[in-house]
């Protein structure tokens, strides 16, 4: 196992500070462990610019799509118990997905559809189901935006949103393409149906309590509120509106704050993007993935999850959607990306790296070759604003000896 050159590792501090000084990020933190031992931690900047509050190690942040690997683990818990299998059609659990239809090739109207197979749970987990996101281009995403079907924090349950989503056609025949989607949100509803428990309870009992992730949840508590970071955006409008995004004159315009956030009272337990938590809590989760289950899942099941489940890399599946990662040289497993060829991805790394990020520019990866867990937290949406993920990965690999 490689070790680190401390001087080179220390360069990350200056790099992080440069993002804060340039008003690209209000504040951020980075945590690196190797072989389970902490190799690096640094924080800088503010969690709330308006109040002048510092970014700290226990800052509570929106992890958005870094929720997806956690939901995927929850589904695999049920698979290990023989309660469900991945080739089951989602209609076995959500009636609205019976008699599924999808857009015909070249459709320019949402009424131009044809009958198609019902997506399987495996396709939902791997973004090959035909579902989409409202910030992707296309006819169906536009309808999703109008009907608010991204499972954002609200007074609706995930069951209600899933039922409404099922009334829309799929974007393509299941299995035909890869498109980043709300599929893992739908998986969250399947978990509720199979387990008979609300998703927040299932997570708390089966994952968070066993791992000691006491600061990770779907709603911000009163005790957490003083540590809850504000969310910022460089865009003039909705920080999630990637189709008509326009830069603001202010690079750090506040998009959500600790006093008025919908995360203070959300009833929508979004399995695709609804969790908030701390960097140390998420380390407990990544180390569980890296070390082989810790009683949550078996090593064999985790190995299965972190293999490529596509026929090639993501790019070969014809995506037109936004994604949190490079598409060339990257495959996709159950709930996260898998590095197949770092040279094609254009980012230093190891074959087998397992990773994903969140819309507020958070990021993690597990490196099986160098026994690394690396987590980066900040709160800027959208995550495509700056190349910080590729830069951090290059710096970490540049510090290995």
TAURDA-V683586 format. One record per backbone hydrogen bond with DSSP energy under -0.5 kcal/mol. NH is the residue of the N-H (numbers start at 1). CO is the residue of the C=O. E is the energy in kcal/mol with one decimal. If there is no record, write none. Layout:
# TAURDA-V683586
{{NH,CO,E} {NH,CO,E}}
This chain:
# TAURDA-V683586
{{5,399,-3.2} {6,4,-0.7} {9,5,-2.6} {10,6,-2.1} {11,7,-0.6} {11,8,-1.1} {12,9,-1.6} {13,10,-1.2} {14,10,-0.8} {15,11,-2.1} {16,12,-2.7} {17,13,-2.4} {18,14,-1.9} {19,15,-1.3} {20,16,-1.6} {21,17,-3.2} {22,18,-1.9} {23,20,-1.6} {24,19,-2.7} {25,19,-1.5} {28,44,-2.3} {29,377,-2.4} {30,42,-2.3} {31,375,-2.5} {32,40,-2.8} {33,373,-2.5} {34,37,-2.7} {35,371,-2.9} {37,34,-1.8} {39,32,-2.9} {40,32,-1.8} {42,30,-1.8} {44,28,-2.2} {46,26,-2.9} {47,53,-2.2} {48,53,-1.5} {52,48,-1.1} {53,48,-1.6} {55,45,-2.4} {59,56,-1.7} {60,227,-2.4} {61,59,-0.5} {61,277,-2.8} {63,61,-0.6} {63,275,-2.2} {64,275,-0.8} {66,63,-2.6} {67,64,-2.1} {68,65,-1.4} {70,67,-0.5} {71,67,-2.2} {72,68,-2.4} {73,69,-2.0} {74,70,-2.1} {75,71,-2.2} {76,72,-2.1} {77,73,-1.7} {78,74,-1.3} {79,75,-2.0} {80,76,-2.6} {81,77,-1.2} {82,79,-1.7} {83,78,-2.2} {84,78,-0.6} {88,85,-1.7} {90,119,-2.7} {92,89,-2.0} {93,90,-1.9} {94,90,-2.1} {97,94,-1.9} {98,95,-2.2} {100,97,-0.5} {102,114,-2.6} {103,170,-2.4} {104,112,-2.2} {107,104,-1.9} {112,109,-1.9} {113,111,-1.5} {114,102,-2.4} {116,100,-1.9} {121,88,-1.9} {122,86,-2.5} {124,120,-1.9} {125,121,-2.2} {126,122,-1.4} {127,124,-0.7} {128,123,-2.2} {129,123,-0.8} {136,133,-1.4} {142,138,-1.3} {143,139,-1.6} {144,140,-2.6} {145,141,-2.3} {146,142,-2.1} {147,143,-2.3} {148,144,-0.6} {148,145,-0.8} {149,144,-2.3} {161,157,-2.0} {162,158,-2.5} {163,159,-2.1} {164,160,-1.8} {165,161,-2.6} {166,162,-2.0} {167,164,-1.3} {168,165,-2.0} {170,101,-2.6} {171,130,-3.7} {175,128,-3.5} {176,173,-2.3} {178,317,-1.4} {179,127,-2.7} {182,132,-1.4} {185,182,-0.9} {186,182,-1.8} {187,183,-1.8} {188,184,-1.4} {189,185,-1.3} {190,186,-2.1} {191,187,-2.5} {192,188,-1.5} {193,189,-2.3} {194,190,-2.8} {195,191,-2.6} {196,192,-2.1} {202,198,-2.2} {203,199,-2.6} {204,200,-2.2} {205,201,-2.6} {206,202,-2.7} {207,203,-2.3} {208,203,-2.6} {209,204,-2.5} {211,207,-1.8} {212,208,-1.0} {212,209,-0.7} {213,208,-2.7} {214,212,-1.6} {216,213,-1.1} {217,215,-0.5} {217,276,-1.9} {220,263,-2.8} {221,219,-0.5} {225,221,-1.8} {226,222,-0.6} {227,224,-2.3} {228,224,-0.6} {228,225,-1.2} {229,60,-2.7} {230,47,-2.8} {231,256,-2.8} {232,379,-2.0} {233,253,-2.0} {236,246,-3.6} {241,238,-1.6} {242,240,-1.6} {248,234,-3.6} {251,249,-0.6} {253,233,-2.4} {253,250,-0.6} {255,231,-3.5} {256,231,-1.5} {261,257,-1.1} {264,261,-1.7} {265,262,-1.3} {267,154,-3.4} {268,154,-0.7} {269,267,-0.9} {270,268,-1.9} {271,269,-0.7} {273,270,-0.6} {274,270,-2.4} {276,217,-2.7} {277,61,-2.3} {279,57,-0.6} {282,278,-2.1} {283,279,-1.6} {284,280,-1.4} {285,281,-1.2} {286,282,-2.7} {287,283,-2.7} {288,284,-1.3} {289,285,-2.0} {290,286,-2.5} {291,287,-2.8} {292,288,-1.4} {293,288,-2.6} {296,293,-2.8} {302,298,-2.1} {303,299,-2.6} {304,300,-1.9} {305,301,-2.2} {306,302,-2.2} {307,304,-1.1} {309,332,-3.1} {314,327,-0.5} {314,330,-3.3} {315,327,-1.9} {316,313,-0.7} {317,314,-1.9} {318,315,-1.3} {319,314,-0.5} {330,327,-1.0} {331,338,-3.3} {333,336,-3.2} {334,305,-2.5} {335,125,-1.0} {335,333,-1.1} {337,355,-2.9} {338,331,-2.0} {339,353,-2.3} {340,329,-2.5} {340,338,-0.5} {341,329,-2.1} {344,341,-1.0} {345,341,-1.7} {346,342,-1.4} {347,342,-1.3} {352,339,-2.6} {353,350,-2.1} {354,366,-2.1} {355,337,-2.0} {356,364,-1.5} {358,362,-1.9} {361,358,-1.7} {363,376,-2.2} {364,356,-2.0} {365,374,-2.0} {366,354,-2.6} {367,372,-2.1} {368,366,-0.6} {371,367,-0.7} {372,367,-1.8} {373,33,-1.9} {374,365,-2.4} {375,31,-2.5} {376,363,-3.0} {377,29,-2.8} {379,27,-0.5} {380,360,-2.0} {381,232,-2.7} {385,382,-1.5} {386,383,-0.5} {391,387,-2.0} {392,388,-2.7} {393,389,-2.3} {394,390,-2.1} {395,391,-2.1} {396,392,-2.5} {397,393,-2.3} {398,394,-1.9} {399,395,-0.9} {399,396,-0.8} {400,396,-0.5} {400,397,-0.7} {401,3,-3.0}}
